[in-house]
Amino acid sequence: MYINKLNIISFGAFCDKEITFENGLNVLYGENESGKSTILAFIKFIFYGIANRKNDFKKYIPLSGEPMNGSITVTDGDVQYEISRNSKLTKAKQVQVFNKTTGERMSPEFEQNIGQNLFLMSETTFLNTLFLYDAHVKVSGDDGEITTKLSNMTLSGDENVSQKDILKKIEDDIANYTSARRKNAFIPNLEEKISDLNNKLFFARENSEKLLLIENRKDEIKKQITIKQDEYNSLLNKKILAKKNEHRIKLLDCEQRLERAQNNLLNCQNQILALDGEKFENIKNVTIDEEKDFLAGEDFSKFDTKLIVIEEREKNLFSKKKMSVALLMAFALATAVLLFVSPYLSLIGISGVIFSFLFFYFVNKKIALTKTEKDDIIRQKEENSSLISKFLSEVKLSGKEEYISLKNEYTQYLANISALNSKVDVINSEVCTCKKELEKVTKEIVDEFKEEKKSGDEIIEDIKNSISNLPLYEIEKNLLNASKELSELKMAFSNLELELKMKKDAASDIVKISDELENARILLKERKEELEVLNEAKNIFDLALNEQRNNFAPLLTKKVGKIFSSLTGGKYEDLLLDEDFFAHIKKDAGYTNQEILSEGTLDQLYFSVRFGIIELVGEKNLPVFLDDAFIRYDEKRLLKVLSFLDDYSHKNQVIISTCQVREKEVLNKKANIINI
């Protein structure tokens, strides 16, 4: 198979570009950034489309803004195809493939997988085998990307199907059957289920045997409940009787207290009637002021005392009056004498006259006031005497002492009346309280025992006749204990009923559990048989894998050794490859790993491994693409590899893109040189 022609309508920087290849050695030559790699990317685009990764897609969008579009003419055996792809169309309509030999368009299935159908490999295998470029040439077996993909393809027929993945899948399936760490592992779960079912079956059978014991216990507790209920009802009746007795005592107490209060009231009323108040008729209307005036006026000695004091004062004032007259006459005579002696000295006499006159004046005034006061006291004494006589006449008493004695008796009489009235008020209040309490107690009794369907009077009469020797608190204590014991018995009875139901249900599940257990055992047997198949498959796969490796490794080693020997001038003909395509080079009496090789020789080794695999797995002659793959090669190594490719191109189309003039010059006469 080989490519005849490219027609790049729009892709990257190219527009309406045609390139013709020969079935042999072709060299795409151009300077850096001239578009060599873009042309190889266009070839991949036509056969496999372009990756959905944003950077890859954006890198090759035409500068004109048009969609990526173009076609390739390719010859496969006796048939020539023209393949076109337009990125603007939907994925199902992007590709068109025509058989130019017959003129027919190929089927949609063929078109949609054109790369797979022509190269017999996926895009990944295509890039990892037929498409060589500098970055991939440098990858060692330890990098894993290329070696893993190629190993998968050679050992399983598909680069996406790894023998490690297959083995891992088998081991994962085995773990799904056996691993206790996995939640849904078949065998551990089934074994656990069988164990649980065995336990359930054991308990179901055990419960079936316990049913009779539970039934007997239930009947026994039922009898105990009946006995305890009778005891409880009896205590309830006793409680009612004791309550009636308490009410009886309370009712009798209220009636007795009411009777005592009424008797006390009658006694107080009789005492009040027994007090004689007739002798106090004449003084009971005497006011406080009248009494005060009477008691104050009765003492005549105070008036006499006042008169004695006033008369003594009057006598002194008359003496002072005589003295003031004598002084006045003396100062008047002295003034007259001094007037003749000296006018200035006469002023002293005049002053004495004035002083004496003033003294006389004030003394006369005091005498007049004293006389008035004396007259008032005499008048008051007379009025007081008249008032006392009138007061004694009204109260019909002879004197002050008799009045005071009678008044004291009257005061004591009033105190006794007041005390008795207060006592009557207290007793009346007590009578009222007793009546209310009696009514309240009566109502409470009637309300409490109205369920007995008796009239109020009948209930009260029944209460009065009830007698109970046992205290209410003792009955209530016994009643509480009986209620607690009755509740415990009823709870035990309910628990037994529930347990009985559960055990009956469990016993009825024996058949169901047995069937489920049998099914689980059958399923466990099937799963163990499936596990045996998986273990056998793993053993067979391991044997087949080892056998395939044993058959494949010598053949690949031989091909790689032959190519590597031709590239190195026979220096490294003897080598070994492990399963990761890591080389061990013959040196002296043994083998050493490839790390002893120089960087240039390592590149030759990777090239040899790649082409050895291509020759080994290629089902037909396919074109090989090399993009700046020999940048680090020196002149000697370059000549060797180009000589190899020249020979290789006799059976496979080779397309080399390069920016180096030396490759163009070496292959100038041997290759189809295409200048970009």
C-alpha positions in Angstrom: 0.0 0.0 0.0 1.3 3.5 -0.8 0.1 7.1 -1.1 -0.1 8.6 -4.6 -1.1 12.2 -4.2 -2.2 14.8 -1.6 -4.7 17.5 -2.5 -4.7 20.1 0.4 -7.6 22.4 -0.2 -7.3 24.1 3.2 -5.3 22.9 6.2 -3.1 25.0 8.5 -1.1 27.4 6.3 -1.7 25.5 3.1 -4.4 26.3 0.5 -4.9 24.4 -2.8 -1.6 22.5 -2.5 -1.0 19.3 -4.4 1.9 16.9 -3.6 2.7 13.6 -5.6 4.5 10.7 -4.0 6.1 7.7 -5.5 5.9 4.1 -4.3 9.4 4.1 -2.8 11.6 6.6 -1.1 10.2 10.2 -0.8 11.8 13.2 0.8 9.8 16.3 1.9 12.4 19.0 2.2 11.9 22.5 3.6 13.3 24.9 6.1 11.9 25.1 9.7 8.3 26.3 9.9 7.8 25.6 6.2 5.0 23.2 6.9 6.6 19.7 6.6 5.0 18.5 9.9 1.7 20.1 8.8 1.7 17.9 5.6 2.2 14.7 7.7 -0.5 16.0 10.1 -2.8 16.4 7.0 -2.2 12.7 6.1 -3.2 11.6 9.6 -6.2 14.0 9.4 -7.5 12.4 6.3 -7.1 8.8 7.6 -8.0 9.3 11.3 -9.5 12.8 11.6 -8.1 15.3 14.2 -8.1 15.0 17.9 -10.8 16.9 19.9 -8.2 18.5 22.0 -8.5 22.2 21.7 -4.7 22.9 21.1 -4.5 20.2 18.3 -7.6 21.5 16.6 -6.7 25.1 16.8 -3.1 24.4 15.5 -4.3 23.3 12.1 -7.3 25.6 11.5 -6.7 27.3 8.1 -5.6 30.9 8.3 -8.4 31.8 5.8 -11.0 30.7 8.3 -12.3 27.9 6.0 -12.8 24.4 7.4 -10.0 21.8 7.3 -10.6 20.1 3.9 -8.7 18.0 1.4 -8.2 14.5 -0.1 -5.6 11.7 -0.6 -5.3 9.2 -3.4 -3.9 5.9 -2.2 -3.3 2.5 -3.9 -4.0 -0.6 -1.9 -3.1 -3.7 -4.0 -5.0 -3.5 -7.3 -7.5 -0.9 -6.0 -7.0 2.9 -5.9 -9.0 5.0 -3.5 -9.6 8.7 -3.3 -10.3 9.7 0.3 -11.6 13.2 1.2 -12.5 14.8 4.6 -14.2 18.1 5.4 -14.2 19.2 9.1 -17.2 21.5 8.6 -19.5 18.5 8.1 -20.9 16.3 10.9 -18.7 13.4 11.9 -20.9 10.9 10.1 -20.6 12.9 6.8 -17.0 14.2 7.0 -15.4 11.4 5.1 -16.0 10.3 1.5 -14.2 7.3 -0.1 -14.5 6.4 -3.8 -13.1 3.3 -5.4 -11.4 4.9 -8.5 -11.0 1.5 -10.1 -14.8 0.8 -10.2 -16.0 4.4 -9.7 -18.2 3.3 -6.7 -18.4 5.1 -3.3 -17.5 2.9 -0.4 -20.0 2.0 2.4 -20.4 4.4 5.4 -19.0 1.7 7.7 -15.8 1.6 5.5 -15.6 5.4 5.3 -16.0 6.0 9.1 -13.1 3.7 9.9 -11.0 4.4 6.8 -7.6 4.4 8.7 -8.4 1.1 10.5 -9.6 -0.5 7.3 -6.6 0.5 5.1 -3.7 0.3 7.7 -5.4 -2.5 9.7 -4.6 -0.6 12.9 -6.0 2.2 15.1 -4.7 5.7 15.2 -2.7 5.0 18.3 -0.9 2.0 16.8 -0.4 4.0 13.6 1.4 6.7 15.6 3.4 4.2 17.7 4.7 2.2 14.7 4.5 3.7 11.3 4.8 7.4 12.3 8.3 8.2 13.6 9.3 11.6 14.9 12.1 12.9 17.0 10.3 13.0 20.3 9.1 9.4 20.1 12.4 8.1 18.8 14.0 9.3 22.1 11.5 7.4 24.3 13.1 4.4 26.0 11.4 1.2 27.2 11.2 2.7 30.7 9.0 5.5 29.5 6.2 3.0 28.9 4.1 4.8 26.3 5.5 3.3 23.0 6.7 0.1 24.5 3.5 -0.6 26.2 1.3 0.0 23.2 3.6 -2.1 20.9 3.8 -4.9 23.4 0.0 -5.0 23.7 -0.4 -5.1 19.9 2.1 -7.8 19.4 1.0 -10.0 22.2 -2.8 -9.6 22.0 -3.5 -8.4 18.4 -4.8 -5.0 19.5 -2.7 -2.2 21.0 -5.7 -1.2 23.2 -5.9 -4.7 24.7 -3.0 -5.2 27.2 -2.0 -8.6 28.4 -1.6 -6.9 31.7 -5.1 -5.5 31.5 -6.5 -9.0 30.5 -4.6 -10.6 33.4 -5.7 -7.8 35.8 -9.3 -8.3 34.6 -9.2 -12.0 35.3 -7.6 -11.4 38.7 -10.2 -8.7 39.4 -13.0 -11.2 38.5 -11.4 -13.7 40.8 -11.3 -11.1 43.6 -15.0 -10.4 42.9 -15.5 -14.0 43.8 -13.1 -14.4 46.7 -11.9 -11.1 48.3 -13.4 -10.5 51.7 -12.4 -6.8 51.3 -14.9 -6.3 48.5 -18.4 -5.5 49.5 -20.1 -7.6 46.8 -17.6 -10.5 46.6 -19.7 -13.5 45.7 -18.3 -16.4 47.7 -17.7 -14.5 51.0 -21.1 -12.9 50.8 -22.7 -16.3 50.1 -20.8 -18.0 52.8 -21.8 -15.2 55.2 -25.4 -15.5 54.0 -25.4 -19.3 54.5 -24.0 -18.8 58.0 -26.7 -16.3 58.8 -29.4 -18.6 57.4 -28.0 -21.5 59.4 -28.3 -19.4 62.6 -31.8 -18.3 61.6 -32.8 -21.9 61.0 -31.3 -22.9 64.3 -33.2 -20.2 66.2 -36.4 -20.9 64.3 -36.3 -24.5 65.4 -35.3 -23.5 68.9 -38.2 -21.0 68.9 -40.6 -23.7 67.8 -39.6 -25.8 70.8 -40.1 -22.8 73.2 -43.6 -22.0 72.0 -45.3 -24.4 74.5 -43.3 -23.0 77.5 -44.2 -19.5 76.5 -47.9 -20.5 76.2 -47.8 -22.0 79.7 -46.1 -19.0 81.2 -48.6 -16.7 79.5 -51.6 -18.6 81.1 -49.9 -18.5 84.5 -49.4 -14.7 84.2 -53.0 -14.3 83.1 -54.2 -16.1 86.3 -51.9 -13.8 88.3 -53.4 -10.8 86.6 -56.9 -11.9 87.5 -55.9 -12.4 91.2 -54.1 -9.1 91.3 -57.0 -7.3 89.6 -59.4 -8.7 92.3 -57.0 -7.5 95.0 -56.8 -4.1 93.3 -60.6 -3.8 93.1 -60.9 -4.8 96.7 -58.4 -2.1 97.7 -60.3 0.4 95.6 -63.5 -0.4 97.5 -61.6 -0.1 100.8 -60.2 3.2 99.6 -63.7 4.5 98.8 -64.9 3.4 102.2 -61.8 5.0 103.9 -62.5 8.2 101.9 -66.1 8.1 103.1 -64.9 7.7 106.6 -62.5 10.7 106.3 -65.4 12.7 104.8 -67.6 11.5 107.7 -65.0 12.7 110.3 -64.6 16.0 108.4 -68.3 16.5 108.2 -68.9 15.7 111.9 -66.0 18.1 112.8 -67.6 20.9 110.8 -71.0 20.3 112.4 -69.5 20.2 115.9 -67.5 23.3 115.4 -70.7 25.1 114.0 -72.7 23.9 117.1 -70.0 25.2 119.5 -69.8 28.5 117.7 -73.6 28.9 117.9 -73.6 28.1 121.6 -70.8 30.6 122.2 -72.8 33.2 120.3 -75.9 32.6 122.4 -73.8 32.8 125.6 -72.3 36.2 124.6 -75.7 37.6 123.8 -77.0 36.5 127.2 -74.0 38.2 128.9 -74.8 41.4 127.1 -78.4 41.3 128.2 -77.3 40.7 131.8 -75.3 44.0 132.0 -77.4 46.8 133.8 -77.0 50.1 131.9 -79.9 52.1 133.4 -77.9 53.9 136.1 -75.7 55.4 133.4 -78.6 57.0 131.6 -77.9 60.6 133.0 -74.1 60.6 132.1 -74.0 58.6 128.8 -74.9 61.7 126.8 -72.3 64.0 128.4 -69.9 65.2 125.8 -66.1 65.2 126.2 -66.0 69.1 126.3 -68.8 69.2 128.9 -67.0 66.7 131.1 -63.7 68.6 130.6 -65.3 71.9 131.6 -66.9 70.3 134.6 -63.8 68.7 135.9 -61.8 71.8 135.2 -64.4 74.2 136.9 -64.8 72.2 140.0 -61.4 73.3 141.4 -62.1 76.9 142.9 -58.6 77.1 144.5 -57.0 78.0 141.2 -59.2 81.1 141.0 -58.3 82.1 144.6 -54.6 81.6 143.9 -54.8 83.8 140.8 -56.6 86.5 142.8 -54.0 86.5 145.5 -51.2 86.9 142.9 -53.1 89.8 141.2 -53.9 91.6 144.5 -50.2 91.4 145.4 -49.2 92.8 142.0 -51.8 95.6 142.4 -50.4 96.6 145.8 -46.8 96.8 144.3 -48.1 98.9 141.4 -49.8 101.4 143.8 -46.4 101.8 145.7 -44.7 102.5 142.4 -47.3 105.0 141.5 -46.7 107.0 144.8 -42.9 106.8 144.1 -43.4 108.1 140.5 -45.5 111.1 141.9 -42.8 111.9 144.4 -40.1 111.8 141.7 -42.1 114.0 139.4 -42.6 116.7 142.1 -38.9 116.5 143.0 -37.6 116.9 139.4 -40.1 119.7 138.8 -38.9 121.6 141.9 -35.2 121.0 140.9 -35.9 122.3 137.4 -37.4 125.5 138.7 -34.4 126.0 141.0 -31.8 125.2 138.3 -33.6 127.5 135.8 -32.7 130.4 138.0 -29.2 129.1 138.5 -28.2 128.0 135.0 -30.3 127.4 131.9 -28.1 124.5 130.9 -28.4 122.7 134.2 -32.2 123.1 134.0 -32.1 120.7 131.1 -31.2 117.9 133.5 -34.2 118.7 135.6 -36.4 118.8 132.6 -35.1 115.3 131.6 -35.9 114.0 135.1 -39.4 115.5 134.9 -40.0 113.7 131.5 -38.7 110.4 132.8 -40.8 110.6 136.0 -43.9 111.4 134.0 -43.3 108.4 131.7 -42.8 106.1 134.6 -46.0 107.4 136.2 -47.8 106.9 132.9 -46.7 103.2 132.5 -47.4 102.3 136.1 -51.0 103.7 135.8 -51.5 101.7 132.6 -50.4 98.4 134.3 -52.7 99.2 137.3 -55.6 99.5 134.9 -54.7 96.2 133.1 -54.3 94.4 136.5 -57.7 95.6 137.6 -59.3 94.3 134.3 -57.6 90.9 134.8 -58.8 90.8 138.4 -62.4 91.5 137.2 -62.1 88.7 134.6 -61.0 86.1 137.1 -63.8 87.1 139.5 -66.3 86.8 136.6 -64.9 83.4 135.5 -65.1 82.1 139.1 -68.8 83.1 139.2 -69.5 81.6 135.8 -67.7 78.4 136.7 -69.7 78.1 139.9 -72.9 78.5 137.9 -71.7 75.9 135.3 -70.9 73.3 137.9 -74.2 73.7 139.6 -76.0 73.3 136.3 -73.9 70.2 135.3 -74.5 68.5 138.7 -78.2 69.3 138.4 -78.4 67.7 135.0 -76.6 64.5 135.9 -78.4 64.4 139.2 -75.2 64.0 141.2 -73.9 65.8 144.3 -70.3 66.3 143.4 -67.2 65.6 141.4 -66.1 62.4 143.3 -69.5 60.8 142.7 -69.4 61.7 139.0 -65.9 60.3 138.5 -66.9 57.1 140.3 -70.0 56.7 138.2 -68.0 57.6 135.0 -65.4 54.9 135.7 -68.2 52.3 136.2 -69.7 53.5 132.8 -66.3 53.2 131.1 -66.0 49.6 132.4 -69.5 48.9 131.2 -68.8 50.2 127.7 -65.5 48.1 127.6 -67.4 45.0 128.6 -70.1 45.7 126.0 -67.4 46.3 123.3 -65.5 43.1 124.3 -68.7 41.1 124.1 -69.7 42.6 120.8 -66.2 41.9 119.4 -66.5 38.3 120.6 -70.0 38.1 119.0 -68.5 39.4 115.7 -65.7 36.8 115.9 -68.2 34.0 116.7 -70.5 35.2 113.9 -67.6 35.0 111.5 -66.7 31.6 112.8 -70.3 30.5 112.4 -70.3 31.8 108.8 -67.0 30.0 108.1 -68.3 26.8 109.5 -71.5 27.0 107.5 -69.5 27.6 104.3 -67.0 24.8 105.0 -69.9 22.5 105.8 -71.6 23.4 102.5 -68.3 22.9 100.7 -67.6 19.5 102.3 -71.2 18.5 101.6 -70.8 19.5 97.9 -67.5 17.7 97.6 -68.9 14.6 99.0 -72.0 14.7 96.8 -69.8 15.4 93.7 -67.3 12.6 94.5 -69.9 10.0 95.1 -72.6 11.1 92.6 -71.8 7.9 90.5 -73.6 6.0 93.2 -76.8 7.4 91.8 -78.2 8.6 95.2 -79.6 11.9 96.3 -77.4 14.3 98.1 -79.1 13.7 101.4 -78.8 9.9 100.9 -75.1 10.3 100.2 -74.5 12.4 103.3 -76.5 10.0 105.4 -74.4 7.1 103.9 -71.2 9.0 104.7 -72.2 9.6 108.3 -72.9 5.9 108.7 -69.6 4.7 107.1 -66.9 3.4 109.4 -63.4 2.2 108.4 -60.6 1.1 110.7 -57.8 1.2 108.1 -56.2 4.6 107.5 -56.6 6.0 104.0 -52.8 6.6 103.5 -52.2 2.9 104.3 -54.8 1.8 101.8 -53.4 4.2 99.1 -49.9 2.8 99.7 -51.2 -0.8 99.3 -53.2 0.3 96.2 -50.1 1.9 94.6 -48.1 -1.3 95.2 -51.0 -3.4 93.7 -51.3 -1.1 90.7 -47.5 -1.3 90.1 -47.6 -5.1 90.4 -50.6 -5.3 88.1 -48.9 -3.1 85.5 -45.8 -5.2 85.6 -47.9 -8.4 85.1 -49.7 -6.8 82.2 -46.4 -5.7 80.7 -45.0 -9.2 81.1 -48.2 -10.6 79.5 -47.8 -8.2 76.5 -44.1 -9.0 76.1 -45.0 -12.7 76.1 -47.7 -12.2 73.5 -45.2 -10.3 71.4 -42.5 -12.9 71.9 -45.1 -15.6 71.2 -46.0 -13.9 67.9 -42.4 -13.5 66.9 -41.5 -17.1 67.7 -44.6 -18.3 65.8 -43.5 -16.2 62.8 -40.0 -17.5 63.2 -41.3 -21.1 63.4 -43.4 -20.5 60.4 -40.3 -19.3 58.5 -38.5 -22.7 58.9 -39.6 -23.9 55.4 -38.8 -20.5 53.8 -35.4 -20.3 55.5 -34.6 -23.9 54.5 -35.5 -23.2 50.9 -33.4 -20.0 50.9 -30.5 -21.9 52.5 -30.7 -24.6 49.8 -30.7 -22.0 47.1 -27.7 -20.2 48.6 -25.8 -23.5 48.8 -26.6 -24.3 45.2 -25.5 -20.7 44.2 -22.3 -21.0 46.2 -21.5 -24.3 44.4 -22.1 -22.6 41.0 -19.9 -19.6 42.0 -17.1 -21.9 43.2 -17.4 -23.8 39.8 -17.2 -20.4 38.0 -14.2 -19.5 40.2 -12.5 -22.7 39.2 -13.1 -21.8 35.5 -11.5 -18.3 36.2 -8.5 -19.8 37.9 -8.1 -22.3 35.1 -8.4 -19.4 32.6 -5.8 -17.5 34.5 -3.4 -20.5 34.4 -4.1 -21.0 30.7 -3.6 -17.3 29.9 -0.3 -17.3 31.9 0.9 -20.3 30.0 -0.2 -18.9 26.6 1.3 -15.5 27.5 4.6 -17.1 28.4 4.5 -19.3 25.3 3.7 -16.3 23.1 6.5 -14.3 24.7 8.9 -17.3 24.3 7.9 -17.6 20.6 7.9 -13.8 19.9 11.0 -12.7 21.8 13.6 -14.7 19.8 12.0 -13.6 16.4 11.9 -10.0 17.4 15.4 -10.1 18.9 16.7 -11.6 15.6 15.1 -8.9 13.5 16.2 -6.1 15.8 19.7 -7.5 16.0 19.9 -7.7 12.2 18.8 -4.1 11.7 20.9 -2.8 14.7 24.0 -4.7 13.3 23.5 -3.1 9.9 23.2 0.4 11.4 26.3 0.0 13.6 28.5 -1.8 11.1 28.2 -5.2 12.8 29.4 -3.9 16.1 26.3 -5.0 18.1 24.9 -8.0 16.4 24.3 -10.1 19.6 21.7 -8.6 21.9 18.6 -9.7 23.9 15.3 -7.9 24.4 13.1 -8.3 27.5 9.3 -8.0 27.5 9.5 -4.2 27.8 11.8 -4.1 24.7 14.8 -3.2 26.9 18.0 -4.3 25.3 20.8 -6.2 26.9 24.0 -6.0 24.8 26.6 -8.8 24.5 29.9 -7.7 26.0 32.8 -9.9 26.7 31.6 -13.1 28.5 28.1 -11.7 29.4 25.4 -9.2 28.7 25.1 -5.6 29.9 22.1 -3.3 29.7 21.6 -0.7 27.0 22.5 2.2 29.2 26.2 1.8 28.4 25.5 2.9 24.8 26.0 6.5 23.7 23.0 8.7 22.9 23.5 8.3 19.1 23.7 4.5 19.4 20.7 4.5 21.6 18.7 6.3 18.9 19.9 3.6 16.4 18.7 1.0 18.9 15.2 2.5 19.2 15.0 2.8 15.4 16.0 -0.8 15.1 13.4 -1.9 17.7 10.7 0.1 15.9 11.4 -1.3 12.5 11.8 -4.8 13.9 8.3 -4.6 15.3 6.9 -3.1 12.1 8.3 -6.0 10.1 7.0 -8.5 12.6 3.5 -7.3 13.0 2.8 -5.7 9.6 0.1 -7.8 7.7 0.9 -6.0 4.5 3.5 -3.5 3.1 2.6 -0.1 4.6 4.1 3.3 4.2 6.4 4.6 6.9 6.6 8.3 7.9 9.7 9.9 9.5 9.5 13.5 10.7 12.9 15.0 11.4 13.9 11.7 13.0 17.7 12.0 12.4 18.6 15.4 13.8 21.1 13.9 16.3 22.7 11.5 13.9 26.3 12.2 12.8 27.3 11.7 9.2 28.3 8.1 9.5 25.2 7.1 11.3 23.0 9.1 8.9 24.5 7.3 5.9 23.8 3.9 7.5 20.2 4.7 8.3 19.5 6.2 4.9 21.0 3.2 3.2 18.7 1.0 5.3 15.7 3.1 4.4 16.7 3.0 0.7 16.7 -0.8 0.8 13.5 -0.8 2.9 11.7 1.4 0.4 12.0 -1.3 -2.3 9.0 -3.1 -0.5 7.5 -0.3 1.6 6.8 3.4 0.7 9.0 5.7 2.9 8.2 9.4 3.4 10.9 11.4 5.1 10.4 15.1 6.1 13.5 17.0 6.9 15.0 20.4 7.2 18.6 19.2 6.7 20.3 19.6 3.3 22.5 16.5 4.0 19.6 14.1 3.8 18.5 15.7 0.6 21.9 15.5 -1.0 22.5 11.9 0.1 19.1 10.7 -1.4 19.1 13.2 -4.3 19.3 10.4 -6.9 17.6 7.7 -4.9 14.5 9.4 -3.8 11.6 11.6 -4.9 12.6 15.0 -3.6 9.7 17.3 -2.9 10.6 20.9 -2.0 8.1 22.7 0.2 
